[in-house]
């Protein structure tokens, strides 16, 4: 029983945040909603009052790792609905004048290194993208979605078979989301 108390993790739910447990865990506050499926056969997530409690069925190192991972995911979800995560991506072009536009749920890069066919990348669900000059701001209450969208932008303009020291054109992440806790 002593071992169970040591492995058990409690997460305080801040005031004003609504947490629903089910097949997916949903965290809501105002207009921000984050849902994630967190399930494991040897773990149980319950809500008692204003706390989320993660308890293991077994007491091994594997359960401890998964408990800490789930705790981190839940912390990010709670933090994201309070204040959304922001990534910034800079548009850099030196060889050809690159044109970047946002159309619906896609970011389109035209004339990248003089290519005739535009490069396109997807914007993840629950992500808001804005362009301010040569900086693209990616905002979302879901840290993984914001980070994946920023990574997709960077990957979209990946250059192969050229010297990276000379060809530094592309979309580059200049600011990542920071932890406020």
TORLO-765007 format. One line per field, with one value per residue: x, y, z of N, C-alpha, C in turn; residue in one letter. Coordinates in steps of 0.1 Angstrom, whole numbers, plus 5000, padded with zeros to 4 digits. Example, Ala and Ser with C-alpha at 12.3 -4.5 7.8 and 13.67 -1.06 7.14 Angstrom:
2
n_c1 = 5132 / 5128
n_c2 = 4943 / 4978
n_c3 = 5078 / 5071
ca_c1 = 5123 / 5137
ca_c2 = 4955 / 4989
ca_c3 = 5078 / 5071
c_c1 = 5132 / 5129
c_c2 = 4967 / 5000
c_c3 = 5078 / 5079
residu = A / S
END
This chain:
181
n_c1 = 5008 / 5020 / 5037 / 5018 / 5008 / 5031 / 5035 / 5012 / 4997 / 4987 / 4969 / 4962 / 4933 / 4929 / 4908 / 4878 / 4882 / 4870 / 4869 / 4864 / 4860 / 4863 / 4862 / 4879 / 4899 / 4887 / 4894 / 4882 / 4879 / 4863 / 4865 / 4884 / 4893 / 4906 / 4912 / 4922 / 4932 / 4940 / 4950 / 4957 / 4963 / 4971 / 4967 / 4947 / 4926 / 4911 / 4886 / 4884 / 4867 / 4884 / 4906 / 4927 / 4934 / 4959 / 4963 / 4981 / 4978 / 4997 / 5031 / 5055 / 5086 / 5079 / 5052 / 5055 / 5069 / 5049 / 5029 / 5041 / 5044 / 5017 / 5009 / 5024 / 5012 / 4986 / 4991 / 5000 / 4977 / 4959 / 4973 / 4973 / 4946 / 4943 / 4962 / 4970 / 4994 / 5022 / 5039 / 5065 / 5073 / 5097 / 5100 / 5124 / 5142 / 5166 / 5177 / 5155 / 5125 / 5103 / 5069 / 5045 / 5014 / 4982 / 4957 / 4927 / 4929 / 4956 / 4991 / 5007 / 5036 / 5050 / 5072 / 5096 / 5129 / 5128 / 5112 / 5086 / 5063 / 5041 / 5048 / 5031 / 5016 / 4999 / 4976 / 4971 / 4942 / 4923 / 4941 / 4953 / 4965 / 4985 / 4998 / 5023 / 5039 / 5070 / 5068 / 5053 / 5027 / 5017 / 4992 / 4977 / 4956 / 4964 / 4994 / 5008 / 4996 / 5001 / 5029 / 5034 / 5023 / 5041 / 5064 / 5057 / 5057 / 5084 / 5094 / 5083 / 5097 / 5122 / 5155 / 5173 / 5204 / 5219 / 5241 / 5237 / 5248 / 5249 / 5224 / 5201 / 5174 / 5139 / 5113 / 5116 / 5116 / 5115 / 5107 / 5097 / 5070 / 5068 / 5071 / 5049 / 5046
n_c2 = 4988 / 5012 / 5016 / 5021 / 5046 / 5062 / 5060 / 5070 / 5098 / 5132 / 5158 / 5191 / 5208 / 5239 / 5267 / 5273 / 5258 / 5231 / 5196 / 5166 / 5132 / 5102 / 5082 / 5098 / 5124 / 5155 / 5189 / 5220 / 5255 / 5284 / 5295 / 5277 / 5243 / 5212 / 5179 / 5146 / 5112 / 5093 / 5063 / 5033 / 4999 / 4993 / 5015 / 5040 / 5068 / 5091 / 5114 / 5134 / 5157 / 5187 / 5176 / 5156 / 5122 / 5098 / 5065 / 5034 / 5000 / 4981 / 4980 / 4988 / 4999 / 5006 / 5013 / 5036 / 5053 / 5057 / 5069 / 5093 / 5104 / 5107 / 5125 / 5148 / 5152 / 5159 / 5182 / 5199 / 5201 / 5214 / 5238 / 5248 / 5255 / 5276 / 5296 / 5299 / 5281 / 5294 / 5294 / 5306 / 5312 / 5320 / 5335 / 5330 / 5341 / 5343 / 5337 / 5335 / 5354 / 5344 / 5334 / 5333 / 5320 / 5317 / 5295 / 5285 / 5255 / 5251 / 5259 / 5276 / 5276 / 5295 / 5297 / 5288 / 5286 / 5290 / 5271 / 5257 / 5244 / 5248 / 5244 / 5227 / 5226 / 5210 / 5225 / 5217 / 5205 / 5227 / 5248 / 5281 / 5302 / 5330 / 5356 / 5380 / 5402 / 5390 / 5369 / 5340 / 5333 / 5308 / 5295 / 5277 / 5259 / 5233 / 5219 / 5199 / 5200 / 5226 / 5226 / 5205 / 5217 / 5238 / 5224 / 5211 / 5232 / 5239 / 5215 / 5214 / 5231 / 5219 / 5214 / 5194 / 5179 / 5202 / 5227 / 5235 / 5257 / 5276 / 5277 / 5289 / 5293 / 5292 / 5281 / 5288 / 5277 / 5301 / 5307 / 5288 / 5272 / 5280 / 5268 / 5278 / 5272
n_c3 = 5000 / 5006 / 4985 / 4964 / 4971 / 4967 / 4939 / 4929 / 4913 / 4917 / 4903 / 4904 / 4895 / 4881 / 4891 / 4873 / 4851 / 4832 / 4834 / 4817 / 4819 / 4800 / 4771 / 4758 / 4773 / 4781 / 4782 / 4792 / 4788 / 4786 / 4753 / 4745 / 4739 / 4746 / 4737 / 4744 / 4740 / 4765 / 4775 / 4792 / 4799 / 4825 / 4841 / 4858 / 4855 / 4874 / 4887 / 4915 / 4931 / 4929 / 4917 / 4896 / 4895 / 4890 / 4891 / 4895 / 4886 / 4888 / 4902 / 4889 / 4872 / 4846 / 4848 / 4864 / 4846 / 4826 / 4841 / 4848 / 4822 / 4814 / 4833 / 4825 / 4800 / 4808 / 4824 / 4804 / 4789 / 4807 / 4811 / 4785 / 4779 / 4796 / 4788 / 4755 / 4735 / 4717 / 4687 / 4666 / 4632 / 4609 / 4577 / 4554 / 4527 / 4502 / 4477 / 4458 / 4454 / 4477 / 4481 / 4505 / 4515 / 4532 / 4529 / 4537 / 4554 / 4548 / 4543 / 4518 / 4498 / 4474 / 4445 / 4457 / 4459 / 4431 / 4421 / 4401 / 4408 / 4435 / 4471 / 4497 / 4529 / 4556 / 4581 / 4614 / 4632 / 4653 / 4654 / 4651 / 4626 / 4618 / 4597 / 4600 / 4585 / 4578 / 4595 / 4608 / 4629 / 4651 / 4669 / 4695 / 4719 / 4722 / 4727 / 4712 / 4687 / 4678 / 4678 / 4659 / 4636 / 4632 / 4628 / 4605 / 4587 / 4586 / 4576 / 4551 / 4535 / 4532 / 4521 / 4498 / 4487 / 4484 / 4495 / 4528 / 4541 / 4522 / 4508 / 4526 / 4526 / 4534 / 4557 / 4590 / 4624 / 4649 / 4675 / 4702 / 4721 / 4755 / 4788 / 4813 / 4840
ca_c1 = 5000 / 5029 / 5041 / 5007 / 5007 / 5042 / 5033 / 4999 / 5000 / 4975 / 4970 / 4952 / 4926 / 4926 / 4894 / 4872 / 4885 / 4861 / 4875 / 4855 / 4867 / 4855 / 4871 / 4889 / 4899 / 4885 / 4897 / 4876 / 4878 / 4859 / 4865 / 4895 / 4890 / 4917 / 4908 / 4933 / 4930 / 4950 / 4945 / 4967 / 4956 / 4975 / 4965 / 4933 / 4926 / 4898 / 4885 / 4879 / 4866 / 4891 / 4919 / 4928 / 4943 / 4964 / 4967 / 4985 / 4974 / 5009 / 5040 / 5068 / 5092 / 5071 / 5040 / 5060 / 5072 / 5037 / 5022 / 5048 / 5041 / 5003 / 5009 / 5029 / 5002 / 4975 / 4996 / 5000 / 4963 / 4954 / 4980 / 4970 / 4933 / 4944 / 4969 / 4974 / 5008 / 5025 / 5051 / 5067 / 5081 / 5102 / 5101 / 5137 / 5145 / 5177 / 5179 / 5144 / 5115 / 5093 / 5056 / 5038 / 5000 / 4974 / 4944 / 4919 / 4937 / 4969 / 5000 / 5012 / 5048 / 5052 / 5085 / 5106 / 5141 / 5125 / 5104 / 5073 / 5052 / 5041 / 5048 / 5019 / 5016 / 4986 / 4975 / 4964 / 4929 / 4923 / 4953 / 4951 / 4977 / 4984 / 5010 / 5026 / 5051 / 5077 / 5067 / 5040 / 5024 / 5009 / 4986 / 4967 / 4957 / 4970 / 5008 / 5013 / 4991 / 5009 / 5043 / 5034 / 5021 / 5053 / 5074 / 5053 / 5061 / 5098 / 5097 / 5078 / 5108 / 5134 / 5163 / 5182 / 5214 / 5225 / 5249 / 5229 / 5255 / 5247 / 5210 / 5195 / 5161 / 5129 / 5105 / 5123 / 5110 / 5123 / 5103 / 5089 / 5062 / 5075 / 5063 / 5047 / 5045
ca_c2 = 5000 / 5024 / 5017 / 5026 / 5060 / 5068 / 5060 / 5078 / 5113 / 5140 / 5170 / 5201 / 5215 / 5253 / 5272 / 5278 / 5248 / 5219 / 5184 / 5155 / 5119 / 5093 / 5076 / 5109 / 5134 / 5168 / 5200 / 5232 / 5268 / 5295 / 5290 / 5267 / 5229 / 5202 / 5165 / 5136 / 5099 / 5088 / 5051 / 5023 / 4989 / 4992 / 5028 / 5045 / 5082 / 5095 / 5128 / 5136 / 5171 / 5195 / 5169 / 5144 / 5112 / 5087 / 5054 / 5022 / 4987 / 4974 / 4989 / 4986 / 5011 / 5009 / 5021 / 5049 / 5061 / 5060 / 5078 / 5107 / 5109 / 5111 / 5137 / 5158 / 5155 / 5166 / 5195 / 5207 / 5204 / 5224 / 5251 / 5253 / 5262 / 5289 / 5305 / 5290 / 5280 / 5302 / 5292 / 5316 / 5307 / 5331 / 5333 / 5335 / 5339 / 5351 / 5334 / 5338 / 5360 / 5334 / 5339 / 5323 / 5324 / 5308 / 5293 / 5275 / 5247 / 5249 / 5269 / 5274 / 5283 / 5296 / 5302 / 5284 / 5283 / 5291 / 5260 / 5261 / 5238 / 5253 / 5234 / 5229 / 5218 / 5211 / 5231 / 5208 / 5209 / 5235 / 5257 / 5293 / 5307 / 5344 / 5361 / 5394 / 5405 / 5377 / 5360 / 5333 / 5330 / 5296 / 5295 / 5266 / 5254 / 5220 / 5221 / 5190 / 5204 / 5238 / 5222 / 5198 / 5226 / 5245 / 5214 / 5209 / 5244 / 5238 / 5204 / 5218 / 5238 / 5212 / 5214 / 5183 / 5179 / 5215 / 5231 / 5242 / 5269 / 5286 / 5278 / 5290 / 5297 / 5283 / 5285 / 5283 / 5280 / 5310 / 5307 / 5277 / 5275 / 5279 / 5264 / 5289 / 5267
ca_c3 = 5000 / 5007 / 4971 / 4957 / 4974 / 4961 / 4925 / 4926 / 4910 / 4918 / 4895 / 4908 / 4884 / 4885 / 4891 / 4860 / 4841 / 4833 / 4829 / 4815 / 4817 / 4792 / 4762 / 4757 / 4784 / 4775 / 4791 / 4786 / 4795 / 4776 / 4739 / 4743 / 4743 / 4742 / 4739 / 4741 / 4744 / 4774 / 4781 / 4794 / 4806 / 4839 / 4848 / 4859 / 4857 / 4880 / 4891 / 4928 / 4935 / 4919 / 4914 / 4887 / 4902 / 4882 / 4900 / 4888 / 4891 / 4891 / 4908 / 4882 / 4866 / 4834 / 4852 / 4868 / 4834 / 4819 / 4850 / 4846 / 4808 / 4814 / 4841 / 4817 / 4790 / 4815 / 4827 / 4791 / 4785 / 4816 / 4808 / 4772 / 4779 / 4803 / 4779 / 4744 / 4731 / 4705 / 4680 / 4655 / 4621 / 4601 / 4563 / 4550 / 4513 / 4497 / 4463 / 4450 / 4463 / 4480 / 4484 / 4514 / 4517 / 4540 / 4522 / 4544 / 4563 / 4541 / 4540 / 4504 / 4495 / 4459 / 4440 / 4466 / 4451 / 4417 / 4417 / 4394 / 4416 / 4449 / 4481 / 4505 / 4541 / 4564 / 4594 / 4622 / 4638 / 4666 / 4654 / 4644 / 4620 / 4613 / 4591 / 4603 / 4577 / 4574 / 4607 / 4609 / 4643 / 4652 / 4682 / 4698 / 4732 / 4722 / 4724 / 4702 / 4674 / 4675 / 4675 / 4647 / 4625 / 4630 / 4622 / 4591 / 4579 / 4585 / 4568 / 4538 / 4527 / 4533 / 4509 / 4497 / 4477 / 4482 / 4507 / 4537 / 4545 / 4511 / 4506 / 4539 / 4524 / 4540 / 4569 / 4602 / 4638 / 4657 / 4689 / 4706 / 4732 / 4767 / 4799 / 4823 / 4854
c_c1 = 5009 / 5034 / 5031 / 5006 / 5019 / 5040 / 5021 / 5003 / 4987 / 4978 / 4959 / 4946 / 4923 / 4912 / 4890 / 4875 / 4876 / 4868 / 4865 / 4863 / 4857 / 4865 / 4883 / 4888 / 4898 / 4886 / 4891 / 4878 / 4875 / 4858 / 4875 / 4891 / 4901 / 4912 / 4920 / 4929 / 4942 / 4945 / 4957 / 4960 / 4960 / 4973 / 4950 / 4934 / 4912 / 4898 / 4878 / 4879 / 4874 / 4905 / 4917 / 4938 / 4946 / 4969 / 4971 / 4979 / 4986 / 5019 / 5054 / 5074 / 5084 / 5059 / 5044 / 5063 / 5059 / 5029 / 5028 / 5045 / 5026 / 5002 / 5013 / 5019 / 4990 / 4979 / 4996 / 4986 / 4957 / 4961 / 4976 / 4956 / 4933 / 4951 / 4974 / 4989 / 5010 / 5038 / 5053 / 5077 / 5084 / 5104 / 5114 / 5139 / 5156 / 5180 / 5168 / 5133 / 5104 / 5080 / 5049 / 5024 / 4993 / 4961 / 4937 / 4928 / 4951 / 4978 / 5007 / 5025 / 5051 / 5066 / 5096 / 5118 / 5138 / 5117 / 5090 / 5061 / 5052 / 5042 / 5037 / 5021 / 5003 / 4987 / 4966 / 4951 / 4932 / 4936 / 4949 / 4964 / 4975 / 4998 / 5011 / 5039 / 5058 / 5077 / 5053 / 5038 / 5014 / 5005 / 4976 / 4968 / 4963 / 4984 / 5013 / 5008 / 4998 / 5023 / 5044 / 5031 / 5034 / 5064 / 5070 / 5057 / 5076 / 5102 / 5093 / 5088 / 5121 / 5142 / 5172 / 5192 / 5219 / 5232 / 5240 / 5235 / 5252 / 5232 / 5203 / 5180 / 5151 / 5121 / 5112 / 5116 / 5120 / 5119 / 5094 / 5080 / 5070 / 5066 / 5061 / 5047 / 5059
c_c2 = 5013 / 5026 / 5024 / 5041 / 5068 / 5070 / 5068 / 5093 / 5120 / 5153 / 5180 / 5208 / 5229 / 5257 / 5277 / 5268 / 5235 / 5207 / 5173 / 5143 / 5110 / 5085 / 5085 / 5118 / 5147 / 5178 / 5212 / 5244 / 5279 / 5289 / 5279 / 5253 / 5221 / 5188 / 5156 / 5123 / 5094 / 5075 / 5041 / 5012 / 4988 / 5005 / 5032 / 5059 / 5085 / 5109 / 5128 / 5150 / 5179 / 5189 / 5158 / 5135 / 5101 / 5077 / 5042 / 5010 / 4978 / 4984 / 4987 / 4999 / 5015 / 5017 / 5035 / 5058 / 5066 / 5070 / 5092 / 5112 / 5114 / 5124 / 5149 / 5162 / 5163 / 5180 / 5204 / 5211 / 5215 / 5238 / 5257 / 5260 / 5275 / 5300 / 5297 / 5291 / 5287 / 5298 / 5302 / 5310 / 5319 / 5326 / 5339 / 5331 / 5348 / 5349 / 5338 / 5345 / 5350 / 5341 / 5329 / 5329 / 5313 / 5307 / 5282 / 5268 / 5243 / 5261 / 5266 / 5282 / 5283 / 5301 / 5299 / 5279 / 5283 / 5279 / 5264 / 5255 / 5243 / 5241 / 5237 / 5221 / 5220 / 5218 / 5221 / 5213 / 5217 / 5244 / 5269 / 5299 / 5321 / 5348 / 5376 / 5397 / 5392 / 5367 / 5353 / 5329 / 5318 / 5294 / 5284 / 5263 / 5240 / 5221 / 5212 / 5195 / 5217 / 5234 / 5214 / 5207 / 5234 / 5236 / 5211 / 5220 / 5242 / 5226 / 5206 / 5224 / 5232 / 5211 / 5201 / 5185 / 5193 / 5218 / 5240 / 5256 / 5280 / 5288 / 5277 / 5294 / 5287 / 5290 / 5279 / 5287 / 5289 / 5311 / 5296 / 5280 / 5272 / 5275 / 5275 / 5285 / 5267
c_c3 = 5000 / 4992 / 4962 / 4959 / 4968 / 4946 / 4920 / 4924 / 4911 / 4911 / 4899 / 4896 / 4888 / 4883 / 4877 / 4849 / 4843 / 4827 / 4828 / 4812 / 4809 / 4784 / 4759 / 4769 / 4777 / 4786 / 4785 / 4795 / 4785 / 4762 / 4736 / 4748 / 4738 / 4746 / 4736 / 4747 / 4752 / 4780 / 4782 / 4802 / 4821 / 4847 / 4848 / 4862 / 4863 / 4884 / 4905 / 4932 / 4924 / 4917 / 4904 / 4894 / 4892 / 4891 / 4891 / 4894 / 4895 / 4897 / 4902 / 4877 / 4854 / 4838 / 4857 / 4856 / 4827 / 4828 / 4848 / 4832 / 4808 / 4822 / 4833 / 4806 / 4797 / 4819 / 4815 / 4787 / 4794 / 4814 / 4795 / 4771 / 4787 / 4794 / 4767 / 4741 / 4718 / 4700 / 4669 / 4645 / 4612 / 4586 / 4558 / 4535 / 4508 / 4482 / 4454 / 4459 / 4465 / 4484 / 4493 / 4517 / 4526 / 4534 / 4529 / 4555 / 4557 / 4541 / 4527 / 4502 / 4480 / 4457 / 4450 / 4458 / 4436 / 4412 / 4411 / 4402 / 4430 / 4459 / 4491 / 4518 / 4549 / 4577 / 4602 / 4627 / 4651 / 4666 / 4646 / 4639 / 4614 / 4607 / 4595 / 4597 / 4573 / 4586 / 4607 / 4623 / 4644 / 4666 / 4684 / 4713 / 4734 / 4717 / 4713 / 4688 / 4669 / 4670 / 4662 / 4635 / 4622 / 4624 / 4608 / 4582 / 4576 / 4575 / 4553 / 4529 / 4529 / 4520 / 4509 / 4486 / 4474 / 4496 / 4516 / 4542 / 4534 / 4509 / 4520 / 4538 / 4531 / 4550 / 4581 / 4615 / 4645 / 4672 / 4692 / 4718 / 4745 / 4779 / 4809 / 4837 / 4860
residu = X / X / X / X / X / X / X / X / X / X / X / X / X / X / X / X / X / X / X / X / X / X / X / X / X / X / X / X / X / X / X / X / X / X / X / X / X / X / X / X / X / X / X / X / X / X / X / X / X / X / X / X / X / X / X / X / X / X / X / X / X / X / X / X / X / X / X / X / X / X / X / X / X / X / X / X / X / X / X / X / X / X / X / X / X / X / X / X / X / X / X / X / X / X / X / X / X / X / X / X / X / X / X / X / X / X / X / X / X / X / X / X / X / X / X / X / X / X / X / X / X / X / X / X / X / X / X / X / X / X / X / X / X / X / X / X / X / X / X / X / X / X / X / X / X / X / X / X / X / X / X / X / X / X / X / X / X / X / X / X / X / X / X / X / X / X / X / X / X / X / X / X / X / X / X / X / X / X / X / X / X
END
